Each structure stands twice: as C-alpha cells, then as structure tokens.
Amino acid sequence: MIKISKKISVVIWSHDRAMQLHSLISSLAKFTNPLFQLNVIWSFSNHEFGEGYELCFNHLDEQDIPIVSEYKGDEFEKYSKLFLSDKNNQSEFVSLMCDDNILFRPCMINDDNINEIFEAWDDNILCFSPRLGLNTILQNCYNGQYQPPLKNYIELNNDMIAWDYQKIPPTLNYGYVYSTDGHIYRRNELWEIVKNLSFSNTSALEGGLYTYASKQTKSLLASHKHSVQVNLPINQILQQSAATYGHFHPYSKEELNKLFLQGKTIDLHNMNFDNIIACHQELELKFK
C-alpha cells in the first residue's frame, strides 16, 4: 500500500493527454515519499481521448496509486477553486501541476521537513520549486537564451537552497515565482490570491498569479540544488497558447493517445535525463 502525504497535495490539469498524465503520476509515485495527494481535473475533446483517460485511471488503479479526487469536465475555474480552496481541503501545502511534467529524481520535500523548510529564514519562503536548481541555467531551449547562474543563494540543507527572487527579473525562471509546473505553496496563502481571480485555463491562472508576485512580502524562492522535475514541451497545451513546442522531439496528442490505447506507456526508466539544464526541455520519449 502506497503511503499518502497528509500535508502536501497536488492539483493536476490534463486535456487530451492521458498517456502524459499517466507518466506524470507514475513519476510522482516513484519520486515522492509519501506520495502527494493526487487531485486531477481532466477533459477530452473526442471519444478516443476519453478512452485514453479510462485506460489511464484503470492502469493507476492496477498500480494501487490512489486518486484522492478527480473531476471530468470543462468547468475549469469552478473545480480548480474547489480543489485549491483552503476550506475544502485538509493539506497545508499544495502543488500546481500540468500533465506535461515528469519527475526524474527523488523529491526530498515530505511531511517531516516541509514546515521546517517553509519556516526557514524568518518564515520568508513563498514557495518551493521542484523544476528549478543550480543546473537550470538555460532559460529558453529554442533560442539558446541563458539566465545568469544563481550566486547569492542560501543553503537550507545539503539538498536545498533558497534565493531572493525579487532581485531577479520576473521574466527569468529564477525570478518567476508563480508557476503551474509543480511549484508548492502554502494553501492558505495561495488561496488568498486564487479566490479573486477569473481564469479559463492554466495559462490564464498563471497570468493572474503573476500580477501578484511583486506585491508579496515573502521574498525567497526555494528549490533542490539540482532540479528534480522537467516540463516536456513536446506538443501543444492549448489551441490558443502561443508557447513554442515540438521543435526537436514532436509527439502529437493523437499519436501518443493511439500508442496508449495500443498498450504502450512512456518508459521513464529508459529515458535520458542526464543533461537537464532547463525547466522546459524537449526529450526523446521511450516506450514500453
């Protein structure tokens, strides 16, 4: 039986990407201990994608990976707020996650140390980012832009660091504190912002949160020394999104769903995560 976290939950958003959702949750089950509480908001655009999600949840059930709560449908803001509300949930901390992320190293945040980490340095840590680390110096994997390496950081312990994100331009990843790529927040602090926002997708949610970044009194962003999670921009998130994707290793949602329905899954064990230097980095998928 998989042990479930009492303090940390994750809200995962997924649309037409059942195979990627399955790989994300499988990686969470492998690299978080205890497993974060899983809350999934999912939707699909046609019958074949719907079959993919049915298969995904069947696989997770066979793996004894429990989903705490899930919602199928298009009422994005309503159910996002339901899962993020500080009134309807027991976990003290919450992570925001899209389905195109994968954990590739153990996440050392757990029920035993998360309060101590967030209370470090006069309770000045706003969030913890599993996608950042001293290694993530490549800002944009498409145009080759780098961000300045972190220098003035604090060592929280042997595995974790923190820095003043307000001294870094918010257009750079080291200065971007509100993200739906796994960032972990105190639920009550996040809810104070989210409850006032209107949004119809994760991009709009991030955009709304972004407007509050400069207003925060807590100035520290924390992470592992080496990132433990990466976003794989291998296909399009939203039709209206301007985000770049699929230049090096493109995989359409239709292609992946077809493979998933044929019994294939993403083989995390045989993927190459040796040279992760960015938060968003295309990788060649392996299947089994």
Rosetta blueprint (number, residue, H / E / L):
1 M L
2 I L
3 K L
4 I E
5 S E
6 K E
7 K E
8 I E
9 S E
10 V E
11 V E
12 I E
13 W E
14 S E
15 H E
16 D L
17 R L
18 A H
19 M H
20 Q H
21 L H
22 H H
23 S H
24 L H
25 I H
26 S H
27 S H
28 L H
29 A H
30 K H
31 F H
32 T L
33 N L
34 P L
35 L E
36 F E
37 Q E
38 L E
39 N E
40 V E
41 I E
42 W E
43 S E
44 F L
45 S L
46 N L
47 H H
48 E H
49 F H
50 G H
51 E H
52 G H
53 Y H
54 E H
55 L H
56 C H
57 F H
58 N H
59 H H
60 L H
61 D H
62 E H
63 Q L
64 D L
65 I L
66 P L
67 I L
68 V L
69 S E
70 E E
71 Y E
72 K E
73 G L
74 D L
75 E L
76 F H
77 E H
78 K H
79 Y H
80 S H
81 K H
82 L H
83 F H
84 L H
85 S L
86 D L
87 K L
88 N L
89 N L
90 Q L
91 S L
92 E L
93 F E
94 V E
95 S E
96 L E
97 M E
98 C E
99 D L
100 D L
101 N E
102 I E
103 L E
104 F L
105 R L
106 P L
107 C L
108 M L
109 I L
110 N L
111 D L
112 D L
113 N L
114 I H
115 N H
116 E H
117 I H
118 F H
119 E L
120 A H
121 W H
122 D H
123 D H
124 N L
125 I E
126 L E
127 C E
128 F E
129 S E
130 P L
131 R L
132 L L
133 G L
134 L L
135 N L
136 T L
137 I L
138 L E
139 Q L
140 N L
141 C L
142 Y L
143 N L
144 G L
145 Q L
146 Y E
147 Q L
148 P L
149 P L
150 L L
151 K L
152 N L
153 Y L
154 I E
155 E E
156 L L
157 N L
158 N L
159 D L
160 M E
161 I E
162 A E
163 W E
164 D E
165 Y H
166 Q H
167 K H
168 I L
169 P L
170 P L
171 T L
172 L L
173 N H
174 Y H
175 G H
176 Y L
177 V L
178 Y L
179 S L
180 T L
181 D E
182 G E
183 H E
184 I E
185 Y E
186 R E
187 R H
188 N H
189 E H
190 L H
191 W H
192 E H
193 I H
194 V H
195 K L
196 N L
197 L L
198 S L
199 F L
200 S L
201 N L
202 T H
203 S H
204 A H
205 L H
206 E H
207 G H
208 G H
209 L H
210 Y H
211 T L
212 Y L
213 A H
214 S H
215 K H
216 Q L
217 T L
218 K L
219 S L
220 L E
221 L E
222 A E
223 S E
224 H E
225 K L
226 H L
227 S L
228 V L
229 Q E
230 V E
231 N E
232 L L
233 P L
234 I L
235 N L
236 Q L
237 I L
238 L L
239 Q L
240 Q L
241 S L
242 A L
243 A L
244 T L
245 Y L
246 G L
247 H L
248 F L
249 H L
250 P L
251 Y L
252 S L
253 K H
254 E H
255 E H
256 L H
257 N H
258 K H
259 L H
260 F H
261 L H
262 Q L
263 G L
264 K L
265 T L
266 I E
267 D L
268 L H
269 H H
270 N H
271 M L
272 N L
273 F L
274 D L
275 N L
276 I L
277 I L
278 A E
279 C L
280 H E
281 Q L
282 E L
283 L L
284 E L
285 L L
286 K L
287 F E
288 K L
